[in-house]
Every structure is written in structure tokens, then in C-alpha cells.
Amino acid sequence: MENSKAYHTEEALNNFYDKYKENTLVMNKYLAIKASSQREGLLQRVIELQNNEVYDVKVPNLVRSLIGGFMGNYKYFHAKNGSGYKFMADKIIEIDKINAQMASRLAGSFKLYKKMNPINQELMKGELERIITTEEISKNSFEILDKIIHV
């Protein structure tokens, strides 16, 4: 339904949200579905969902659902303008301060680096280098990202 262009889609999703917003398990699925959307403007919607009352960056399952869901969205993570890479790099840096293990798992989103076309590789490399040169980046995240760049 998230990918539907039908006029009633937003209304139905809003009704679903209103009914189940107190149920964290359902909201995990809801956020994952929202993050996997193929509709235009997804990155902005994911950014807005981070400010939603049901999302908490300190709850790993919610991070996995929303941020991990975006990471798995090939179309938007690998956006031609590099916005998906920048967003993920920002999130890895932010989450690394809260939960280094979660950040290192998200860092794995860049594992396709060497298999991407030269344009995407260049965009990814800039973000990878930005993350690993960030002060106080955890050892976990650094090791994963350094391996991605240098292997």
C-alpha cells in the first residue's frame, strides 16, 4: 500500500498509524514499510519520521526498522546525487555515539562500495572517509569502514 498512488493511500496509512501507534512491534513494521517505499520524496519522509513520536534513536529495533529500512532501499540509498550515502553517514556518526554496535551494523550498508560504478564509488568514498575521520568514532565502526575502503 505504501507504494500505491491511489488517492486514499495516505488516509489509510494515517488511520492505521493512529490505531496502532501505541504498539511498538507494529510500529517497527510500519517504519520499515515506510522506509522501503519507492514513492518520490522518500528521504525527506524518513527524515521527518525521525521526529515522529513513535521513533526513538535509542531503541535499536526502531533504528533498524527506519534507518536500516532506508539502507535496504536500493533506489534511494544509491541515489545519483549521493544524498542516501550522506544521510547514512550522518546517521552512523550520530548513532555511533549512542550505540556503537548498531552503528557498526549500519556501516555495513557501504559493503557494496567496491562493486559500484565509479560515480557511486566516488560518492561513497567521500562519505566513508568522512565517517572514519570523525573524532571519537568507535573502534567497531572504524574497523568495518576501514576494511570496506581498503579491501
Short mmCIF file of the C-alpha atoms (twelve columns), coordinates in Angstrom:
data_MODEL
# 
_entry.id   MODEL 
# 
loop_
_atom_site.group_PDB 
_atom_site.id 
_atom_site.type_symbol 
_atom_site.label_atom_id 
_atom_site.label_alt_id 
_atom_site.label_comp_id 
_atom_site.label_asym_id 
_atom_site.label_seq_id 
_atom_site.Cartn_x 
_atom_site.Cartn_y 
_atom_site.Cartn_z 
_atom_site.pdbx_PDB_model_num 
ATOM 1   C CA . MET A 1   0.000  0.000  0.000   1 
ATOM 2   C CA . GLU A 2   2.878  2.396  0.733   1 
ATOM 3   C CA . ASN A 3   3.812  2.373  -2.954  1 
ATOM 4   C CA . SER A 4   0.266  2.922  -4.171  1 
ATOM 5   C CA . LYS A 5   -0.621 6.125  -5.964  1 
ATOM 6   C CA . ALA A 6   -4.296 5.748  -5.114  1 
ATOM 7   C CA . TYR A 7   -5.933 8.837  -3.641  1 
ATOM 8   C CA . HIS A 8   -6.878 7.069  -0.408  1 
ATOM 9   C CA . THR A 9   -3.396 5.703  0.387   1 
ATOM 10  C CA . GLU A 10  -2.301 8.458  2.782   1 
ATOM 11  C CA . GLU A 11  -5.629 8.440  4.581   1 
ATOM 12  C CA . ALA A 12  -5.492 4.661  5.059   1 
ATOM 13  C CA . LEU A 13  -1.890 4.790  6.303   1 
ATOM 14  C CA . ASN A 14  -2.738 7.631  8.686   1 
ATOM 15  C CA . ASN A 15  -5.711 5.687  10.052  1 
ATOM 16  C CA . PHE A 16  -3.513 2.623  10.532  1 
ATOM 17  C CA . TYR A 17  -0.896 4.742  12.320  1 
ATOM 18  C CA . ASP A 18  -3.485 6.327  14.622  1 
ATOM 19  C CA . LYS A 19  -4.889 2.924  15.537  1 
ATOM 20  C CA . TYR A 20  -1.559 1.178  16.255  1 
ATOM 21  C CA . LYS A 21  0.898  3.914  17.277  1 
ATOM 22  C CA . GLU A 22  0.987  2.604  20.859  1 
ATOM 23  C CA . ASN A 23  2.092  -0.859 19.689  1 
ATOM 24  C CA . THR A 24  5.878  -0.800 19.252  1 
ATOM 25  C CA . LEU A 25  6.027  -4.103 17.372  1 
ATOM 26  C CA . VAL A 26  3.518  -2.866 14.821  1 
ATOM 27  C CA . MET A 27  5.335  0.474  14.562  1 
ATOM 28  C CA . ASN A 28  8.589  -1.369 13.824  1 
ATOM 29  C CA . LYS A 29  6.901  -2.871 10.767  1 
ATOM 30  C CA . TYR A 30  5.225  0.426  9.906   1 
ATOM 31  C CA . LEU A 31  8.559  2.290  9.909   1 
ATOM 32  C CA . ALA A 32  10.238 -0.454 7.871   1 
ATOM 33  C CA . ILE A 33  7.462  -0.303 5.284   1 
ATOM 34  C CA . LYS A 34  7.644  3.496  5.140   1 
ATOM 35  C CA . ALA A 35  11.440 3.341  4.659   1 
ATOM 36  C CA . SER A 36  11.145 0.817  1.839   1 
ATOM 37  C CA . SER A 37  8.777  2.987  -0.200  1 
ATOM 38  C CA . GLN A 38  9.522  3.640  -3.845  1 
ATOM 39  C CA . ARG A 39  7.497  6.863  -3.938  1 
ATOM 40  C CA . GLU A 40  9.240  10.145 -4.660  1 
ATOM 41  C CA . GLY A 41  10.496 12.177 -1.712  1 
ATOM 42  C CA . LEU A 42  11.351 9.197  0.468   1 
ATOM 43  C CA . LEU A 43  14.478 10.649 2.063   1 
ATOM 44  C CA . GLN A 44  12.547 13.690 3.288   1 
ATOM 45  C CA . ARG A 45  9.813  11.448 4.706   1 
ATOM 46  C CA . VAL A 46  12.404 9.317  6.536   1 
ATOM 47  C CA . ILE A 47  13.957 12.476 7.977   1 
ATOM 48  C CA . GLU A 48  10.503 13.603 9.136   1 
ATOM 49  C CA . LEU A 49  9.734  10.178 10.635  1 
ATOM 50  C CA . GLN A 50  12.771 10.563 12.904  1 
ATOM 51  C CA . ASN A 51  10.854 13.363 14.623  1 
ATOM 52  C CA . ASN A 52  7.724  11.255 14.973  1 
ATOM 53  C CA . GLU A 53  6.568  10.409 18.492  1 
ATOM 54  C CA . VAL A 54  6.936  6.654  17.884  1 
ATOM 55  C CA . TYR A 55  10.599 6.850  16.821  1 
ATOM 56  C CA . ASP A 56  13.414 6.813  19.361  1 
ATOM 57  C CA . VAL A 57  17.024 6.678  18.183  1 
ATOM 58  C CA . LYS A 58  17.913 4.920  21.457  1 
ATOM 59  C CA . VAL A 59  15.713 1.911  20.630  1 
ATOM 60  C CA . PRO A 60  17.688 -0.447 18.354  1 
ATOM 61  C CA . ASN A 61  14.639 -2.104 16.782  1 
ATOM 62  C CA . LEU A 62  13.215 1.259  15.756  1 
ATOM 63  C CA . VAL A 63  16.577 2.320  14.311  1 
ATOM 64  C CA . ARG A 64  16.829 -0.977 12.464  1 
ATOM 65  C CA . SER A 65  13.311 -0.521 11.086  1 
ATOM 66  C CA . LEU A 66  13.607 3.068  9.893   1 
ATOM 67  C CA . ILE A 67  17.296 3.662  9.205   1 
ATOM 68  C CA . GLY A 68  18.035 0.043  8.323   1 
ATOM 69  C CA . GLY A 69  14.942 0.013  6.134   1 
ATOM 70  C CA . PHE A 70  16.217 3.050  4.261   1 
ATOM 71  C CA . MET A 71  19.631 1.422  3.947   1 
ATOM 72  C CA . GLY A 72  17.998 -1.534 2.212   1 
ATOM 73  C CA . ASN A 73  16.137 0.718  -0.208  1 
ATOM 74  C CA . TYR A 74  18.400 0.445  -3.238  1 
ATOM 75  C CA . LYS A 75  16.725 3.229  -5.205  1 
ATOM 76  C CA . TYR A 76  17.116 5.880  -2.520  1 
ATOM 77  C CA . PHE A 77  20.219 4.702  -0.699  1 
ATOM 78  C CA . HIS A 78  22.100 4.736  -4.007  1 
ATOM 79  C CA . ALA A 79  20.533 7.995  -5.236  1 
ATOM 80  C CA . LYS A 80  22.539 9.504  -8.084  1 
ATOM 81  C CA . ASN A 81  23.160 12.719 -6.156  1 
ATOM 82  C CA . GLY A 82  24.713 10.887 -3.182  1 
ATOM 83  C CA . SER A 83  22.023 12.042 -0.744  1 
ATOM 84  C CA . GLY A 84  21.400 8.491  0.500   1 
ATOM 85  C CA . TYR A 85  25.078 7.993  1.296   1 
ATOM 86  C CA . LYS A 86  25.281 11.333 3.096   1 
ATOM 87  C CA . PHE A 87  22.166 10.543 5.124   1 
ATOM 88  C CA . MET A 88  23.504 7.124  6.146   1 
ATOM 89  C CA . ALA A 89  26.902 8.582  7.034   1 
ATOM 90  C CA . ASP A 90  25.208 11.215 9.209   1 
ATOM 91  C CA . LYS A 91  23.143 8.509  10.926  1 
ATOM 92  C CA . ILE A 92  26.165 6.260  11.518  1 
ATOM 93  C CA . ILE A 93  28.054 9.152  13.124  1 
ATOM 94  C CA . GLU A 94  25.037 10.078 15.268  1 
ATOM 95  C CA . ILE A 95  24.138 6.535  16.324  1 
ATOM 96  C CA . ASP A 96  27.762 5.576  16.979  1 
ATOM 97  C CA . LYS A 97  27.716 7.918  19.997  1 
ATOM 98  C CA . ILE A 98  24.637 6.155  21.391  1 
ATOM 99  C CA . ASN A 99  25.058 2.540  20.305  1 
ATOM 100 C CA . ALA A 100 28.364 1.628  18.649  1 
ATOM 101 C CA . GLN A 101 27.203 -1.893 17.839  1 
ATOM 102 C CA . MET A 102 24.149 -0.620 15.950  1 
ATOM 103 C CA . ALA A 103 26.265 1.964  14.127  1 
ATOM 104 C CA . SER A 104 28.744 -0.685 13.041  1 
ATOM 105 C CA . ARG A 105 25.885 -2.804 11.680  1 
ATOM 106 C CA . LEU A 106 24.600 0.191  9.736   1 
ATOM 107 C CA . ALA A 107 28.129 0.813  8.470   1 
ATOM 108 C CA . GLY A 108 27.829 -2.476 6.636   1 
ATOM 109 C CA . SER A 109 25.452 -0.662 4.281   1 
ATOM 110 C CA . PHE A 110 28.536 0.519  2.421   1 
ATOM 111 C CA . LYS A 111 29.816 -3.017 1.780   1 
ATOM 112 C CA . LEU A 112 28.911 -2.797 -1.928  1 
ATOM 113 C CA . TYR A 113 31.424 0.035  -2.313  1 
ATOM 114 C CA . LYS A 114 33.907 -1.878 -4.493  1 
ATOM 115 C CA . LYS A 115 31.129 -3.312 -6.679  1 
ATOM 116 C CA . MET A 116 29.508 0.008  -7.515  1 
ATOM 117 C CA . ASN A 117 30.116 2.024  -10.664 1 
ATOM 118 C CA . PRO A 118 32.895 4.655  -10.483 1 
ATOM 119 C CA . ILE A 119 30.491 7.549  -9.868  1 
ATOM 120 C CA . ASN A 120 28.809 5.838  -6.920  1 
ATOM 121 C CA . GLN A 121 32.181 4.653  -5.610  1 
ATOM 122 C CA . GLU A 122 33.423 8.231  -5.518  1 
ATOM 123 C CA . LEU A 123 30.306 9.428  -3.697  1 
ATOM 124 C CA . MET A 124 30.522 6.534  -1.229  1 
ATOM 125 C CA . LYS A 125 34.239 7.010  -0.656  1 
ATOM 126 C CA . GLY A 126 33.727 10.622 0.374   1 
ATOM 127 C CA . GLU A 127 31.188 9.600  2.997   1 
ATOM 128 C CA . LEU A 128 33.246 6.621  4.179   1 
ATOM 129 C CA . GLU A 129 36.260 8.859  4.693   1 
ATOM 130 C CA . ARG A 130 34.136 11.447 6.469   1 
ATOM 131 C CA . ILE A 131 32.911 8.826  8.928   1 
ATOM 132 C CA . ILE A 132 36.295 7.266  9.696   1 
ATOM 133 C CA . THR A 133 37.918 10.668 10.211  1 
ATOM 134 C CA . THR A 134 35.217 11.721 12.664  1 
ATOM 135 C CA . GLU A 135 36.608 12.251 16.139  1 
ATOM 136 C CA . GLU A 136 35.551 9.639  18.657  1 
ATOM 137 C CA . ILE A 137 34.228 7.166  16.093  1 
ATOM 138 C CA . SER A 138 34.022 3.767  17.766  1 
ATOM 139 C CA . LYS A 139 36.579 1.073  17.097  1 
ATOM 140 C CA . ASN A 140 33.791 -1.189 15.795  1 
ATOM 141 C CA . SER A 141 32.615 1.260  13.148  1 
ATOM 142 C CA . PHE A 142 36.131 2.308  12.206  1 
ATOM 143 C CA . GLU A 143 37.260 -1.272 11.612  1 
ATOM 144 C CA . ILE A 144 34.263 -2.142 9.447   1 
ATOM 145 C CA . LEU A 145 34.510 1.006  7.350   1 
ATOM 146 C CA . ASP A 146 38.281 0.871  7.032   1 
ATOM 147 C CA . LYS A 147 38.003 -2.712 5.804   1 
ATOM 148 C CA . ILE A 148 35.349 -1.703 3.257   1 
ATOM 149 C CA . ILE A 149 37.608 1.028  1.865   1 
ATOM 150 C CA . HIS A 150 40.866 -0.906 1.834   1 
ATOM 151 C CA . VAL A 151 39.913 -4.465 0.913   1 
# 
